[in-house]
Amino acid sequence: MPLVMGDWKLFIDKLQLTLNLNGMNNRGRFVCAIDRIPSLGRPLIGEGYWNDISQQIYFTVAAESDAPNSFVNYIFRGYQIEGVQTSDPAGDRLWTLTGIYDVSGINLDLDDVLNLAGWDKFPRRQTFGWYAQITEII
């Protein structure tokens, strides 16, 4: 099953955001963006790869922070769950991506990365869960 391009509803850490996937080439490379995370105040832009055989997705997005030459990076890995038919009689399908992500920083100390990622205290783990959904109109 190919990866559906468009605006996905992304769920991470009590937030619902928009994950836009588009421009996939024949090698599975695509561009992506996540709308503004409140703690960053700006969108995250990046690129990713889709493996159609394994239904595996990998993408990274980053945003520049207010400090000079510093960035916050989100690294996502996951899998697509085959779409289920919605209650719509037209046969639309609800697709789900789910997996794990990590947050890191370039030229930032750990406290700054945690604050920009939206955490007010040090988390007990470094890897977090995420999922995204989109309805494919058939």
A tleap script that builds the chain and sets N, CA, C and O, in Angstrom:
source leaprc.protein.ff14SB
mol = sequence {
  NMET PRO LEU VAL MET GLY ASP TRP LYS LEU
  PHE ILE ASP LYS LEU GLN LEU THR LEU ASN
  LEU ASN GLY MET ASN ASN ARG GLY ARG PHE
  VAL CYS ALA ILE ASP ARG ILE PRO SER LEU
  GLY ARG PRO LEU ILE GLY GLU GLY TYR TRP
  ASN ASP ILE SER GLN GLN ILE TYR PHE THR
  VAL ALA ALA GLU SER ASP ALA PRO ASN SER
  PHE VAL ASN TYR ILE PHE ARG GLY TYR GLN
  ILE GLU GLY VAL GLN THR SER ASP PRO ALA
  GLY ASP ARG LEU TRP THR LEU THR GLY ILE
  TYR ASP VAL SER GLY ILE ASN LEU ASP LEU
  ASP ASP VAL LEU ASN LEU ALA GLY TRP ASP
  LYS PHE PRO ARG ARG GLN THR PHE GLY TRP
  TYR ALA GLN ILE THR GLU ILE CILE
}
set mol.1.N position { 0.835 -1.180 0.000 }
set mol.1.CA position { 0.000 0.000 0.000 }
set mol.1.C position { 0.881 1.245 0.000 }
set mol.1.O position { 1.779 1.362 0.834 }
set mol.2.N position { 0.647 2.144 -0.891 }
set mol.2.CA position { 1.446 3.371 -0.907 }
set mol.2.C position { 1.084 4.276 0.270 }
set mol.2.O position { 0.015 4.157 0.869 }
set mol.3.N position { 2.000 5.175 0.576 }
set mol.3.CA position { 1.769 6.162 1.625 }
set mol.3.C position { 0.889 7.274 1.057 }
set mol.3.O position { 1.166 7.797 -0.022 }
set mol.4.N position { -0.152 7.629 1.773 }
set mol.4.CA position { -1.064 8.681 1.328 }
set mol.4.C position { -0.419 10.043 1.598 }
set mol.4.O position { -0.002 10.332 2.720 }
set mol.5.N position { -0.343 10.867 0.564 }
set mol.5.CA position { 0.192 12.213 0.703 }
set mol.5.C position { -0.937 13.157 1.133 }
set mol.5.O position { -2.101 12.935 0.799 }
set mol.6.N position { -0.586 14.193 1.862 }
set mol.6.CA position { -1.583 15.179 2.286 }
set mol.6.C position { -1.403 15.551 3.739 }
set mol.6.O position { -0.341 15.334 4.323 }
set mol.7.N position { -2.458 16.119 4.325 }
set mol.7.CA position { -2.437 16.575 5.707 }
set mol.7.C position { -2.956 15.489 6.640 }
set mol.7.O position { -4.132 15.129 6.601 }
set mol.8.N position { -2.073 14.978 7.468 }
set mol.8.CA position { -2.387 13.974 8.469 }
set mol.8.C position { -2.636 14.677 9.799 }
set mol.8.O position { -2.054 15.731 10.055 }
set mol.9.N position { -3.488 14.111 10.644 }
set mol.9.CA position { -3.648 14.576 12.018 }
set mol.9.C position { -2.587 13.858 12.851 }
set mol.9.O position { -2.615 12.635 12.988 }
set mol.10.N position { -1.660 14.624 13.400 }
set mol.10.CA position { -0.543 14.084 14.175 }
set mol.10.C position { -0.812 14.280 15.656 }
set mol.10.O position { -1.201 15.365 16.088 }
set mol.11.N position { -0.604 13.219 16.434 }
set mol.11.CA position { -0.811 13.265 17.880 }
set mol.11.C position { 0.502 12.964 18.587 }
set mol.11.O position { 1.031 11.856 18.489 }
set mol.12.N position { 1.030 13.968 19.307 }
set mol.12.CA position { 2.228 13.799 20.128 }
set mol.12.C position { 2.036 14.566 21.426 }
set mol.12.O position { 1.594 15.715 21.407 }
set mol.13.N position { 2.356 13.954 22.531 }
set mol.13.CA position { 2.386 14.620 23.839 }
set mol.13.C position { 1.244 15.598 24.074 }
set mol.13.O position { 1.467 16.795 24.259 }
set mol.14.N position { 0.041 15.088 24.064 }
set mol.14.CA position { -1.165 15.870 24.360 }
set mol.14.C position { -1.435 16.978 23.345 }
set mol.14.O position { -2.223 17.883 23.620 }
set mol.15.N position { -0.805 16.923 22.194 }
set mol.15.CA position { -1.022 17.901 21.134 }
set mol.15.C position { -1.586 17.223 19.901 }
set mol.15.O position { -1.197 16.103 19.569 }
set mol.16.N position { -2.505 17.902 19.218 }
set mol.16.CA position { -2.931 17.485 17.887 }
set mol.16.C position { -2.420 18.535 16.926 }
set mol.16.O position { -2.780 19.709 17.022 }
set mol.17.N position { -1.579 18.108 15.998 }
set mol.17.CA position { -0.944 18.997 15.039 }
set mol.17.C position { -1.243 18.497 13.629 }
set mol.17.O position { -1.830 17.428 13.460 }
set mol.18.N position { -0.845 19.256 12.632 }
set mol.18.CA position { -0.973 18.824 11.244 }
set mol.18.C position { 0.390 18.425 10.723 }
set mol.18.O position { 1.345 19.198 10.793 }
set mol.19.N position { 0.476 17.216 10.202 }
set mol.19.CA position { 1.681 16.693 9.551 }
set mol.19.C position { 1.396 16.655 8.062 }
set mol.19.O position { 0.539 15.897 7.607 }
set mol.20.N position { 2.109 17.465 7.307 }
set mol.20.CA position { 1.913 17.489 5.862 }
set mol.20.C position { 3.013 16.674 5.193 }
set mol.20.O position { 4.198 16.957 5.369 }
set mol.21.N position { 2.617 15.661 4.423 }
set mol.21.CA position { 3.536 14.837 3.637 }
set mol.21.C position { 3.236 15.103 2.170 }
set mol.21.O position { 2.079 15.051 1.753 }
set mol.22.N position { 4.283 15.392 1.373 }
set mol.22.CA position { 4.024 15.623 -0.045 }
set mol.22.C position { 5.286 15.435 -0.869 }
set mol.22.O position { 6.395 15.360 -0.339 }
set mol.23.N position { 5.089 15.363 -2.171 }
set mol.23.CA position { 6.188 15.318 -3.124 }
set mol.23.C position { 7.015 14.048 -3.114 }
set mol.23.O position { 8.223 14.108 -3.341 }
set mol.24.N position { 6.402 12.897 -2.859 }
set mol.24.CA position { 7.186 11.658 -2.833 }
set mol.24.C position { 7.677 11.305 -4.230 }
set mol.24.O position { 6.919 11.340 -5.200 }
set mol.25.N position { 8.975 10.960 -4.315 }
set mol.25.CA position { 9.524 10.546 -5.609 }
set mol.25.C position { 9.487 9.019 -5.720 }
set mol.25.O position { 8.998 8.340 -4.817 }
set mol.26.N position { 10.005 8.484 -6.830 }
set mol.26.CA position { 9.919 7.036 -7.065 }
set mol.26.C position { 10.857 6.219 -6.170 }
set mol.26.O position { 10.809 4.989 -6.198 }
set mol.27.N position { 11.700 6.872 -5.386 }
set mol.27.CA position { 12.566 6.177 -4.433 }
set mol.27.C position { 12.051 6.277 -3.001 }
set mol.27.O position { 12.719 5.826 -2.071 }
set mol.28.N position { 10.875 6.861 -2.816 }
set mol.28.CA position { 10.264 6.945 -1.505 }
set mol.28.C position { 10.634 8.169 -0.694 }
set mol.28.O position { 10.257 8.271 0.473 }
set mol.29.N position { 11.356 9.086 -1.280 }
set mol.29.CA position { 11.742 10.307 -0.561 }
set mol.29.C position { 10.616 11.333 -0.680 }
set mol.29.O position { 10.036 11.507 -1.752 }
set mol.30.N position { 10.313 12.010 0.427 }
set mol.30.CA position { 9.263 13.019 0.435 }
set mol.30.C position { 9.676 14.187 1.326 }
set mol.30.O position { 10.632 14.087 2.095 }
set mol.31.N position { 8.945 15.292 1.214 }
set mol.31.CA position { 9.151 16.432 2.101 }
set mol.31.C position { 7.995 16.470 3.095 }
set mol.31.O position { 6.899 15.986 2.813 }
set mol.32.N position { 8.257 17.047 4.254 }
set mol.32.CA position { 7.228 17.068 5.283 }
set mol.32.C position { 7.336 18.332 6.125 }
set mol.32.O position { 8.375 18.992 6.166 }
set mol.33.N position { 6.243 18.644 6.785 }
set mol.33.CA position { 6.201 19.799 7.680 }
set mol.33.C position { 5.179 19.523 8.778 }
set mol.33.O position { 4.152 18.885 8.549 }
set mol.34.N position { 5.482 20.014 9.961 }
set mol.34.CA position { 4.556 19.964 11.085 }
set mol.34.C position { 4.238 21.406 11.440 }
set mol.34.O position { 5.132 22.241 11.574 }
set mol.35.N position { 2.928 21.689 11.592 }
set mol.35.CA position { 2.573 23.072 11.917 }
set mol.35.C position { 3.152 23.475 13.272 }
set mol.35.O position { 3.770 22.662 13.958 }
set mol.36.N position { 2.953 24.695 13.639 }
set mol.36.CA position { 3.602 25.280 14.815 }
set mol.36.C position { 3.385 24.473 16.092 }
set mol.36.O position { 2.249 24.235 16.502 }
set mol.37.N position { 4.475 24.059 16.708 }
set mol.37.CA position { 4.424 23.512 18.056 }
set mol.37.C position { 4.429 24.718 18.988 }
set mol.37.O position { 5.317 25.563 18.875 }
set mol.38.N position { 3.462 24.829 19.910 }
set mol.38.CA position { 3.339 26.057 20.712 }
set mol.38.C position { 4.635 26.505 21.384 }
set mol.38.O position { 4.916 27.703 21.425 }
set mol.39.N position { 5.421 25.582 21.906 }
set mol.39.CA position { 6.637 25.974 22.610 }
set mol.39.C position { 7.700 26.538 21.663 }
set mol.39.O position { 8.552 27.318 22.088 }
set mol.40.N position { 7.658 26.153 20.389 }
set mol.40.CA position { 8.621 26.672 19.409 }
set mol.40.C position { 8.112 27.919 18.704 }
set mol.40.O position { 8.893 28.810 18.368 }
set mol.41.N position { 6.812 27.984 18.481 }
set mol.41.CA position { 6.238 29.141 17.809 }
set mol.41.C position { 6.503 29.207 16.322 }
set mol.41.O position { 6.277 30.245 15.700 }
set mol.42.N position { 6.974 28.130 15.745 }
set mol.42.CA position { 7.247 28.106 14.302 }
set mol.42.C position { 7.082 26.671 13.792 }
set mol.42.O position { 7.149 25.721 14.572 }
set mol.43.N position { 6.869 26.519 12.492 }
set mol.43.CA position { 6.702 25.167 11.950 }
set mol.43.C position { 8.029 24.410 11.906 }
set mol.43.O position { 9.108 25.003 11.917 }
set mol.44.N position { 7.915 23.096 11.856 }
set mol.44.CA position { 9.060 22.205 11.690 }
set mol.44.C position { 9.056 21.712 10.254 }
set mol.44.O position { 8.027 21.249 9.763 }
set mol.45.N position { 10.188 21.804 9.576 }
set mol.45.CA position { 10.304 21.431 8.166 }
set mol.45.C position { 11.336 20.316 8.050 }
set mol.45.O position { 12.329 20.311 8.778 }
set mol.46.N position { 11.106 19.366 7.134 }
set mol.46.CA position { 12.085 18.297 6.964 }
set mol.46.C position { 11.815 17.427 5.766 }
set mol.46.O position { 11.119 17.811 4.826 }
set mol.47.N position { 12.390 16.235 5.827 }
set mol.47.CA position { 12.219 15.264 4.749 }
set mol.47.C position { 12.218 13.870 5.342 }
set mol.47.O position { 12.612 13.653 6.488 }
set mol.48.N position { 11.765 12.933 4.528 }
set mol.48.CA position { 11.678 11.569 5.015 }
set mol.48.C position { 11.758 10.546 3.913 }
set mol.48.O position { 11.902 10.871 2.735 }
set mol.49.N position { 11.660 9.299 4.329 }
set mol.49.CA position { 11.728 8.162 3.412 }
set mol.49.C position { 10.626 7.175 3.740 }
set mol.49.O position { 10.307 6.939 4.905 }
set mol.50.N position { 10.055 6.608 2.703 }
set mol.50.CA position { 8.993 5.623 2.820 }
set mol.50.C position { 9.449 4.335 2.152 }
set mol.50.O position { 9.882 4.348 1.000 }
set mol.51.N position { 9.350 3.216 2.877 }
set mol.51.CA position { 9.651 1.907 2.331 }
set mol.51.C position { 8.315 1.204 2.120 }
set mol.51.O position { 7.677 0.759 3.074 }
set mol.52.N position { 7.903 1.112 0.869 }
set mol.52.CA position { 6.590 0.557 0.556 }
set mol.52.C position { 6.495 -0.932 0.883 }
set mol.52.O position { 5.425 -1.408 1.263 }
set mol.53.N position { 7.579 -1.668 0.744 }
set mol.53.CA position { 7.552 -3.112 1.011 }
set mol.53.C position { 7.311 -3.386 2.495 }
set mol.53.O position { 6.479 -4.223 2.848 }
set mol.54.N position { 8.032 -2.686 3.355 }
set mol.54.CA position { 7.888 -2.926 4.797 }
set mol.54.C position { 6.839 -2.025 5.440 }
set mol.54.O position { 6.527 -2.182 6.621 }
set mol.55.N position { 6.288 -1.069 4.663 }
set mol.55.CA position { 5.330 -0.096 5.179 }
set mol.55.C position { 5.939 0.722 6.317 }
set mol.55.O position { 5.258 1.068 7.282 }
set mol.56.N position { 7.236 1.025 6.188 }
set mol.56.CA position { 7.973 1.742 7.223 }
set mol.56.C position { 8.245 3.175 6.787 }
set mol.56.O position { 8.577 3.434 5.630 }
set mol.57.N position { 8.098 4.114 7.743 }
set mol.57.CA position { 8.338 5.522 7.490 }
set mol.57.C position { 9.438 6.016 8.422 }
set mol.57.O position { 9.547 5.587 9.570 }
set mol.58.N position { 10.247 6.927 7.895 }
set mol.58.CA position { 11.294 7.584 8.679 }
set mol.58.C position { 11.341 9.029 8.207 }
set mol.58.O position { 11.480 9.288 7.011 }
set mol.59.N position { 11.227 9.969 9.133 }
set mol.59.CA position { 11.362 11.360 8.732 }
set mol.59.C position { 11.904 12.197 9.881 }
set mol.59.O position { 11.719 11.880 11.056 }
set mol.60.N position { 12.573 13.267 9.503 }
set mol.60.CA position { 13.101 14.210 10.476 }
set mol.60.C position { 12.568 15.595 10.126 }
set mol.60.O position { 12.436 15.956 8.957 }
set mol.61.N position { 12.272 16.345 11.157 }
set mol.61.CA position { 11.865 17.733 10.996 }
set mol.61.C position { 12.645 18.568 11.992 }
set mol.61.O position { 12.997 18.088 13.070 }
set mol.62.N position { 12.915 19.809 11.640 }
set mol.62.CA position { 13.711 20.676 12.508 }
set mol.62.C position { 13.185 22.100 12.437 }
set mol.62.O position { 12.550 22.503 11.463 }
set mol.63.N position { 13.464 22.844 13.491 }
set mol.63.CA position { 13.145 24.274 13.526 }
set mol.63.C position { 14.299 24.998 14.177 }
set mol.63.O position { 14.917 24.506 15.121 }
set mol.64.N position { 14.574 26.169 13.658 }
set mol.64.CA position { 15.612 27.002 14.244 }
set mol.64.C position { 15.083 27.590 15.548 }
set mol.64.O position { 13.932 28.020 15.622 }
set mol.65.N position { 15.928 27.604 16.570 }
set mol.65.CA position { 15.518 28.211 17.838 }
set mol.65.C position { 15.933 29.679 17.842 }
set mol.65.O position { 16.521 30.168 16.877 }
set mol.66.N position { 15.629 30.371 18.920 }
set mol.66.CA position { 15.973 31.783 19.011 }
set mol.66.C position { 17.469 32.003 19.204 }
set mol.66.O position { 17.982 33.071 18.869 }
set mol.67.N position { 18.175 31.011 19.737 }
set mol.67.CA position { 19.628 31.127 19.904 }
set mol.67.C position { 20.299 31.011 18.537 }
set mol.67.O position { 19.831 30.246 17.695 }
set mol.68.N position { 21.384 31.749 18.294 }
set mol.68.CA position { 22.051 31.706 16.983 }
set mol.68.C position { 22.579 30.311 16.642 }
set mol.68.O position { 23.130 29.615 17.495 }
set mol.69.N position { 22.402 29.923 15.391 }
set mol.69.CA position { 22.911 28.641 14.874 }
set mol.69.C position { 22.483 27.439 15.712 }
set mol.69.O position { 23.265 26.506 15.893 }
set mol.70.N position { 21.272 27.449 16.217 }
set mol.70.CA position { 20.797 26.327 17.029 }
set mol.70.C position { 19.447 25.840 16.499 }
set mol.70.O position { 18.626 26.625 16.024 }
set mol.71.N position { 19.244 24.551 16.592 }
set mol.71.CA position { 18.054 23.908 16.044 }
set mol.71.C position { 17.522 22.869 17.021 }
set mol.71.O position { 18.263 22.320 17.836 }
set mol.72.N position { 16.219 22.611 16.920 }
set mol.72.CA position { 15.586 21.489 17.611 }
set mol.72.C position { 15.175 20.503 16.535 }
set mol.72.O position { 14.510 20.882 15.571 }
set mol.73.N position { 15.561 19.235 16.684 }
set mol.73.CA position { 15.278 18.185 15.709 }
set mol.73.C position { 14.333 17.153 16.302 }
set mol.73.O position { 14.486 16.736 17.450 }
set mol.74.N position { 13.358 16.750 15.504 }
set mol.74.CA position { 12.484 15.633 15.851 }
set mol.74.C position { 12.762 14.524 14.843 }
set mol.74.O position { 12.752 14.764 13.635 }
set mol.75.N position { 13.006 13.326 15.328 }
set mol.75.CA position { 13.313 12.174 14.466 }
set mol.75.C position { 12.220 11.129 14.692 }
set mol.75.O position { 12.097 10.569 15.781 }
set mol.76.N position { 11.427 10.874 13.643 }
set mol.76.CA position { 10.285 9.962 13.722 }
set mol.76.C position { 10.580 8.669 12.976 }
set mol.76.O position { 11.174 8.685 11.898 }
set mol.77.N position { 10.162 7.554 13.555 }
set mol.77.CA position { 10.222 6.242 12.915 }
set mol.77.C position { 8.898 5.539 13.175 }
set mol.77.O position { 8.327 5.663 14.258 }
set mol.78.N position { 8.412 4.805 12.188 }
set mol.78.CA position { 7.153 4.123 12.425 }
set mol.78.C position { 6.714 3.264 11.264 }
set mol.78.O position { 7.454 3.041 10.306 }
set mol.79.N position { 5.476 2.783 11.377 }
set mol.79.CA position { 4.890 1.879 10.396 }
set mol.79.C position { 3.472 2.318 10.083 }
set mol.79.O position { 2.811 2.980 10.883 }
set mol.80.N position { 3.025 1.933 8.904 }
set mol.80.CA position { 1.647 2.196 8.511 }
set mol.80.C position { 0.795 0.983 8.838 }
set mol.80.O position { 1.173 -0.158 8.571 }
set mol.81.N position { -0.360 1.254 9.421 }
set mol.81.CA position { -1.341 0.213 9.687 }
set mol.81.C position { -2.367 0.272 8.566 }
set mol.81.O position { -2.869 1.348 8.240 }
set mol.82.N position { -2.676 -0.858 7.983 }
set mol.82.CA position { -3.576 -0.885 6.835 }
set mol.82.C position { -4.892 -0.206 7.152 }
set mol.82.O position { -5.469 -0.396 8.222 }
set mol.83.N position { -5.348 0.577 6.216 }
set mol.83.CA position { -6.558 1.361 6.413 }
set mol.83.C position { -7.797 0.511 6.601 }
set mol.83.O position { -7.983 -0.511 5.940 }
set mol.84.N position { -8.642 0.956 7.520 }
set mol.84.CA position { -9.926 0.297 7.739 }
set mol.84.C position { -11.000 1.134 7.072 }
set mol.84.O position { -10.866 2.352 6.952 }
set mol.85.N position { -12.054 0.485 6.646 }
set mol.85.CA position { -13.141 1.229 6.027 }
set mol.85.C position { -13.852 2.053 7.078 }
set mol.85.O position { -14.107 1.581 8.186 }
set mol.86.N position { -14.171 3.284 6.726 }
set mol.86.CA position { -14.940 4.134 7.620 }
set mol.86.C position { -16.414 3.779 7.484 }
set mol.86.O position { -16.782 2.931 6.671 }
set mol.87.N position { -17.243 4.420 8.270 }
set mol.87.CA position { -18.684 4.155 8.193 }
set mol.87.C position { -19.313 4.752 6.936 }
set mol.87.O position { -20.497 4.543 6.668 }
set mol.88.N position { -18.525 5.490 6.175 }
set mol.88.CA position { -19.007 6.108 4.944 }
set mol.88.C position { -19.302 5.012 3.903 }
set mol.88.O position { -18.425 4.194 3.625 }
set mol.89.N position { -20.487 4.979 3.335 }
set mol.89.CA position { -20.817 3.941 2.355 }
set mol.89.C position { -19.990 4.032 1.074 }
set mol.89.O position { -19.973 3.082 0.291 }
set mol.90.N position { -19.310 5.143 0.845 }
set mol.90.CA position { -18.498 5.280 -0.370 }
set mol.90.C position { -17.224 4.449 -0.281 }
set mol.90.O position { -16.535 4.268 -1.285 }
set mol.91.N position { -16.904 3.946 0.898 }
set mol.91.CA position { -15.735 3.079 1.028 }
set mol.91.C position { -14.448 3.804 1.364 }
set mol.91.O position { -13.367 3.268 1.119 }
set mol.92.N position { -14.528 5.009 1.919 }
set mol.92.CA position { -13.318 5.726 2.316 }
set mol.92.C position { -12.539 4.893 3.334 }
set mol.92.O position { -13.108 4.052 4.031 }
set mol.93.N position { -11.208 5.142 3.410 }
set mol.93.CA position { -10.349 4.377 4.323 }
set mol.93.C position { -9.637 5.311 5.293 }
set mol.93.O position { -9.195 6.397 4.917 }
set mol.94.N position { -9.532 4.878 6.540 }
set mol.94.CA position { -8.793 5.597 7.566 }
set mol.94.C position { -7.435 4.915 7.713 }
set mol.94.O position { -7.358 3.747 8.095 }
set mol.95.N position { -6.345 5.664 7.401 }
set mol.95.CA position { -4.990 5.139 7.492 }
set mol.95.C position { -4.329 5.668 8.763 }
set mol.95.O position { -4.594 6.791 9.191 }
set mol.96.N position { -3.469 4.846 9.360 }
set mol.96.CA position { -2.771 5.234 10.582 }
set mol.96.C position { -1.285 4.956 10.433 }
set mol.96.O position { -0.878 3.889 9.973 }
set mol.97.N position { -0.483 5.936 10.832 }
set mol.97.CA position { 0.953 5.767 11.009 }
set mol.97.C position { 1.198 5.791 12.510 }
set mol.97.O position { 0.590 6.594 13.219 }
set mol.98.N position { 2.069 4.934 13.003 }
set mol.98.CA position { 2.367 4.930 14.426 }
set mol.98.C position { 3.810 4.522 14.650 }
set mol.98.O position { 4.373 3.747 13.877 }
set mol.99.N position { 4.405 5.044 15.708 }
set mol.99.CA position { 5.792 4.708 15.978 }
set mol.99.C position { 6.361 5.469 17.153 }
set mol.99.O position { 5.653 5.800 18.105 }
set mol.100.N position { 7.654 5.743 17.071 }
set mol.100.CA position { 8.374 6.427 18.133 }
set mol.100.C position { 9.115 7.628 17.561 }
set mol.100.O position { 9.383 7.697 16.361 }
set mol.101.N position { 9.443 8.576 18.440 }
set mol.101.CA position { 10.252 9.718 18.012 }
set mol.101.C position { 11.169 10.140 19.151 }
set mol.101.O position { 10.905 9.876 20.324 }
set mol.102.N position { 12.260 10.810 18.766 }
set mol.102.CA position { 13.232 11.372 19.695 }
set mol.102.C position { 13.370 12.848 19.388 }
set mol.102.O position { 13.111 13.288 18.268 }
set mol.103.N position { 13.779 13.608 20.386 }
set mol.103.CA position { 14.035 15.036 20.220 }
set mol.103.C position { 15.482 15.299 20.586 }
set mol.103.O position { 15.978 14.808 21.600 }
set mol.104.N position { 16.161 16.084 19.746 }
set mol.104.CA position { 17.551 16.441 20.035 }
set mol.104.C position { 17.763 17.897 19.635 }
set mol.104.O position { 16.909 18.514 18.998 }
set mol.105.N position { 18.903 18.423 20.018 }
set mol.105.CA position { 19.213 19.810 19.693 }
set mol.105.C position { 20.607 19.956 19.139 }
set mol.105.O position { 21.487 19.145 19.429 }
set mol.106.N position { 20.813 20.984 18.343 }
set mol.106.CA position { 22.131 21.351 17.824 }
set mol.106.C position { 22.486 22.702 18.439 }
set mol.106.O position { 21.734 23.668 18.312 }
set mol.107.N position { 23.625 22.760 19.101 }
set mol.107.CA position { 24.106 23.973 19.777 }
set mol.107.C position { 23.148 24.447 20.870 }
set mol.107.O position { 23.020 25.647 21.109 }
set mol.108.N position { 22.480 23.508 21.526 }
set mol.108.CA position { 21.588 23.811 22.643 }
set mol.108.C position { 21.924 22.884 23.803 }
set mol.108.O position { 22.298 21.732 23.583 }
set mol.109.N position { 21.795 23.372 25.039 }
set mol.109.CA position { 21.977 22.453 26.156 }
set mol.109.C position { 20.666 21.712 26.400 }
set mol.109.O position { 19.625 22.097 25.867 }
set mol.110.N position { 20.715 20.664 27.195 }
set mol.110.CA position { 19.570 19.779 27.384 }
set mol.110.C position { 18.355 20.523 27.922 }
set mol.110.O position { 17.237 20.258 27.480 }
set mol.111.N position { 18.538 21.443 28.860 }
set mol.111.CA position { 17.402 22.188 29.401 }
set mol.111.C position { 16.690 22.986 28.316 }
set mol.111.O position { 15.460 23.033 28.292 }
set mol.112.N position { 17.448 23.612 27.419 }
set mol.112.CA position { 16.838 24.379 26.327 }
set mol.112.C position { 16.057 23.477 25.387 }
set mol.112.O position { 14.960 23.830 24.955 }
set mol.113.N position { 16.618 22.308 25.064 }
set mol.113.CA position { 15.922 21.361 24.179 }
set mol.113.C position { 14.605 20.937 24.816 }
set mol.113.O position { 13.573 20.914 24.145 }
set mol.114.N position { 14.628 20.602 26.104 }
set mol.114.CA position { 13.417 20.161 26.790 }
set mol.114.C position { 12.365 21.272 26.822 }
set mol.114.O position { 11.182 21.011 26.603 }
set mol.115.N position { 12.783 22.487 27.089 }
set mol.115.CA position { 11.833 23.598 27.103 }
set mol.115.C position { 11.236 23.834 25.725 }
set mol.115.O position { 10.028 24.042 25.605 }
set mol.116.N position { 12.061 23.807 24.679 }
set mol.116.CA position { 11.562 24.027 23.323 }
set mol.116.C position { 10.667 22.891 22.854 }
set mol.116.O position { 9.761 23.104 22.047 }
set mol.117.N position { 10.916 21.686 23.355 }
set mol.117.CA position { 10.078 20.547 22.990 }
set mol.117.C position { 8.762 20.555 23.765 }
set mol.117.O position { 7.869 19.756 23.480 }
set mol.118.N position { 8.637 21.455 24.744 }
set mol.118.CA position { 7.376 21.573 25.465 }
set mol.118.C position { 7.334 20.864 26.795 }
set mol.118.O position { 6.267 20.763 27.400 }
set mol.119.N position { 8.467 20.366 27.273 }
set mol.119.CA position { 8.487 19.682 28.571 }
set mol.119.C position { 8.948 20.648 29.644 }
set mol.119.O position { 9.956 21.333 29.473 }
set mol.120.N position { 8.222 20.707 30.745 }
set mol.120.CA position { 8.609 21.604 31.822 }
set mol.120.C position { 9.518 20.932 32.849 }
set mol.120.O position { 10.027 21.597 33.752 }
set mol.121.N position { 9.724 19.631 32.720 }
set mol.121.CA position { 10.654 18.919 33.588 }
set mol.121.C position { 11.295 17.795 32.800 }
set mol.121.O position { 10.814 17.417 31.731 }
set mol.122.N position { 12.385 17.261 33.336 }
set mol.122.CA position { 13.119 16.215 32.631 }
set mol.122.C position { 12.272 14.956 32.518 }
set mol.122.O position { 11.815 14.436 33.537 }
set mol.123.N position { 12.050 14.451 31.310 }
set mol.123.CA position { 11.254 13.235 31.149 }
set mol.123.C position { 12.038 12.008 31.619 }
set mol.123.O position { 13.269 12.010 31.632 }
set mol.124.N position { 11.325 10.994 31.992 }
set mol.124.CA position { 11.971 9.765 32.468 }
set mol.124.C position { 12.405 8.857 31.330 }
set mol.124.O position { 12.990 7.799 31.560 }
set mol.125.N position { 12.122 9.266 30.116 }
set mol.125.CA position { 12.544 8.479 28.959 }
set mol.125.C position { 12.971 9.438 27.861 }
set mol.125.O position { 12.642 10.624 27.894 }
set mol.126.N position { 13.704 8.916 26.892 }
set mol.126.CA position { 14.176 9.749 25.792 }
set mol.126.C position { 13.419 9.494 24.492 }
set mol.126.O position { 13.554 10.259 23.537 }
set mol.127.N position { 12.635 8.439 24.449 }
set mol.127.CA position { 11.885 8.076 23.249 }
set mol.127.C position { 10.397 8.149 23.579 }
set mol.127.O position { 9.963 7.720 24.648 }
set mol.128.N position { 9.626 8.698 22.645 }
set mol.128.CA position { 8.210 8.946 22.881 }
set mol.128.C position { 7.382 8.352 21.751 }
set mol.128.O position { 7.898 8.121 20.657 }
set mol.129.N position { 6.108 8.103 22.008 }
set mol.129.CA position { 5.219 7.549 21.005 }
set mol.129.C position { 4.473 8.629 20.244 }
set mol.129.O position { 4.284 9.738 20.744 }
set mol.130.N position { 4.049 8.297 19.031 }
set mol.130.CA position { 3.268 9.197 18.195 }
set mol.130.C position { 2.363 8.368 17.301 }
set mol.130.O position { 2.606 7.181 17.079 }
set mol.131.N position { 1.314 9.008 16.791 }
set mol.131.CA position { 0.538 8.411 15.712 }
set mol.131.C position { -0.085 9.530 14.888 }
set mol.131.O position { -0.246 10.657 15.358 }
set mol.132.N position { -0.427 9.199 13.668 }
set mol.132.CA position { -1.050 10.152 12.749 }
set mol.132.C position { -2.112 9.408 11.947 }
set mol.132.O position { -1.973 8.217 11.668 }
set mol.133.N position { -3.173 10.125 11.580 }
set mol.133.CA position { -4.253 9.508 10.807 }
set mol.133.C position { -4.702 10.430 9.681 }
set mol.133.O position { -4.647 11.655 9.779 }
set mol.134.N position { -5.151 9.782 8.603 }
set mol.134.CA position { -5.712 10.496 7.459 }
set mol.134.C position { -6.823 9.629 6.860 }
set mol.134.O position { -6.736 8.401 6.860 }
set mol.135.N position { -7.850 10.277 6.359 }
set mol.135.CA position { -8.924 9.553 5.665 }
set mol.135.C position { -8.688 9.686 4.176 }
set mol.135.O position { -8.608 10.793 3.642 }
set mol.136.N position { -8.576 8.547 3.508 }
set mol.136.CA position { -8.401 8.527 2.053 }
set mol.136.C position { -9.788 8.464 1.416 }
set mol.136.O position { -10.560 7.538 1.662 }
set mol.137.N position { -10.080 9.455 0.603 }
set mol.137.CA position { -11.366 9.512 -0.088 }
set mol.137.C position { -11.278 8.617 -1.324 }
set mol.137.O position { -10.441 8.833 -2.200 }
set mol.138.N position { -12.137 7.627 -1.382 }
set mol.138.CA position { -12.088 6.671 -2.502 }
set mol.138.C position { -13.220 6.967 -3.469 }
set mol.138.O position { -13.362 6.281 -4.481 }
savepdb mol mol.pdb
quit
